Amino acid sequence: MNYTIRHEQPKDYKEVENLTRESFWNVYRPGCLEHYVLHLYRDRPDFIPELDYVLEVDGKIIGHVMYAHSHIDCKDGTKLPIMTFGPISIAPGYKLKGWGTILLNYSMGKALEMGCGALAICGKFGFYGKCGFEVAKNRGILYEDDPTADYFLIKELKPNFLNGVEGTYKDPEGYFVDQDAAEAFDKQFPPKEKQVLPGQL
């Protein structure tokens, strides 16, 4: 299939928010919040429009990723600028076919071109480990909300960028949203059944 990766445009916003909703529905919780996070994040100062990409297959948007500025609070009192990304969304019918890896690898290359030294993400090592991520606590970088987390991952984009770095990381504020406001926002979309499923948070 022919595919294109391009910057998201304002005309794509609603379609991409629906894609994000479809991708995350009932995955981490009954329903999802990720489409509302994305909706609000585009107006935040830490949002990186240069790394806001959609993936089209045969002219149809089937994937999306966004990036944000973040940092590590180092033990020496300094803040080390890095980036985080997500939500990264792939349409349900296209999951487990390599499209997420294609989109992630492309966007990580663009992040490196912008000077990013490292990326942090909370996610499944089974997927992100294949893209070069490692468990962050093994590098002395802890997730502030759960210092023992095996799901907090990090990847150097610049070799040795994290050498000697120890500290903590916290998700940017924009990743935390009001659940009542998210429920109200979700009413703009077609009704979907919320389910409690194994593996949710």
C-alpha positions in Angstrom: 0.0 0.0 0.0 1.1 3.5 -0.7 1.6 5.7 2.4 2.4 9.3 3.1 3.5 10.9 6.4 2.7 14.7 6.5 2.0 17.4 9.1 -1.5 17.5 10.6 -3.6 20.4 9.2 -6.5 22.1 11.0 -8.9 20.5 8.5 -7.8 17.1 9.9 -8.4 17.9 13.5 -11.8 16.3 14.0 -10.9 13.2 11.9 -7.7 12.7 13.9 -9.5 13.1 17.2 -12.0 10.4 16.1 -9.1 8.2 15.0 -7.5 8.7 18.4 -10.8 7.8 20.1 -11.2 4.7 18.1 -7.6 3.6 18.7 -7.7 4.0 22.5 -11.3 3.1 23.2 -11.5 0.7 26.2 -7.7 0.1 26.0 -6.5 1.6 29.2 -9.8 2.4 30.8 -13.5 2.1 30.0 -13.9 4.6 27.1 -10.8 6.9 26.7 -9.4 10.4 27.4 -6.7 10.5 24.7 -8.8 12.3 22.1 -9.6 15.1 24.6 -5.9 15.3 25.6 -5.1 15.8 21.9 -7.9 18.3 21.4 -6.5 20.6 24.2 -2.8 20.0 23.6 -2.6 21.7 20.3 -3.0 25.1 22.1 -0.4 24.4 24.8 3.1 26.1 24.7 4.9 22.7 25.1 3.1 21.2 22.0 5.5 20.8 19.1 3.7 21.5 15.8 6.7 20.5 13.7 6.3 17.0 15.1 2.5 16.7 14.7 2.1 14.0 12.0 -0.6 12.0 10.3 0.0 8.8 8.4 -2.1 8.2 5.3 -2.5 4.9 3.5 -4.0 5.1 0.0 -5.2 8.6 0.9 -6.9 7.7 4.2 -5.6 8.9 7.6 -4.9 5.8 9.6 -2.3 7.1 12.1 -1.3 10.1 14.1 1.4 11.1 16.6 2.1 14.3 18.5 5.1 15.4 20.5 5.6 17.7 23.5 8.6 19.4 25.2 9.4 17.8 28.6 12.4 17.5 30.9 14.2 15.4 33.5 14.7 16.9 37.0 18.3 15.9 37.6 19.8 15.2 41.0 22.2 18.1 40.6 19.3 20.5 40.5 19.3 21.1 36.7 16.6 20.4 34.2 17.6 18.4 31.2 15.3 19.2 28.2 13.9 16.2 26.4 10.7 15.4 24.5 7.8 13.0 25.0 5.2 11.9 22.5 1.7 10.6 22.4 -0.9 9.8 22.0 0.3 7.8 19.0 -2.8 6.3 17.3 -3.3 3.7 14.6 -6.8 2.9 13.3 -8.0 -0.5 14.7 -8.1 -2.2 11.3 -4.4 -1.3 10.7 -2.9 -2.3 14.1 -0.2 -5.0 14.4 0.8 -4.5 10.8 3.9 -2.3 11.3 2.3 1.1 10.7 2.9 2.3 14.3 6.6 1.5 13.9 6.8 3.3 10.6 5.2 6.4 12.0 7.2 6.4 15.2 10.6 5.8 13.5 9.9 8.6 11.0 8.9 11.1 13.7 11.8 10.2 16.0 14.1 10.9 13.1 12.5 14.4 12.7 12.8 14.9 16.5 16.6 14.2 16.2 16.8 16.7 13.4 15.3 19.3 15.7 18.1 18.6 18.2 16.2 16.3 20.6 18.6 14.2 22.7 16.2 11.8 24.3 12.6 10.7 24.4 10.5 9.5 27.3 7.2 7.6 27.2 4.9 5.5 29.3 4.0 2.4 27.3 4.5 -1.3 26.6 8.1 -2.4 26.4 7.0 -5.2 24.0 6.3 -2.6 21.3 8.7 0.3 22.2 11.6 -2.0 23.0 11.7 -2.9 19.3 12.2 0.8 18.6 15.2 1.1 20.9 13.5 2.2 24.1 14.8 0.8 27.5 13.3 0.8 31.0 14.3 4.2 32.3 14.9 3.2 35.9 17.7 1.0 34.7 19.4 4.3 33.6 18.8 6.0 36.9 15.8 8.0 35.6 12.7 7.4 37.6 9.0 8.1 36.9 7.9 10.5 39.7 4.4 9.0 40.0 5.8 5.4 40.2 9.5 5.1 40.8 9.5 1.3 40.3 7.6 1.5 37.0 8.8 -0.9 34.3 6.5 0.9 31.8 8.4 4.2 32.0 10.7 4.0 29.0 13.4 6.2 27.6 15.5 6.3 24.4 18.6 8.3 23.5 18.4 9.9 20.1 21.9 11.4 20.5 24.5 8.8 21.6 25.6 9.2 25.2 23.1 12.0 25.8 22.0 10.5 29.1 25.5 9.4 30.3 25.8 10.3 34.0 22.2 11.6 34.2 20.1 10.6 37.2 16.8 12.2 38.2 13.1 12.0 37.9 10.5 12.6 35.2 6.9 13.8 35.4 4.5 13.9 32.5 3.8 17.4 31.2 0.7 18.9 32.8 -1.3 18.8 29.5 -1.5 15.0 29.7 -3.8 15.3 32.8 -7.4 16.4 32.0 -10.7 16.8 33.8 -12.7 13.7 33.4 -16.1 15.5 33.5 -14.9 17.8 30.8 -13.6 14.9 28.8 -17.0 13.2 29.1 -18.8 16.3 27.9 -16.3 16.5 24.9 -17.0 12.9 24.0 -20.6 13.6 23.5 -19.6 15.2 20.2 -18.7 11.8 18.8 -20.9 8.8 17.8 -22.0 6.7 20.9 -19.7 3.8 21.9 -20.1 1.3 24.7 -17.6 1.6 27.6 -16.3 -1.8 28.8 -14.3 -2.9 31.7 -11.6 -5.2 30.2 -8.6 -7.2 31.4 -5.4 -5.2 31.2 -6.9 -1.8 31.8 -5.2 0.5 34.3 
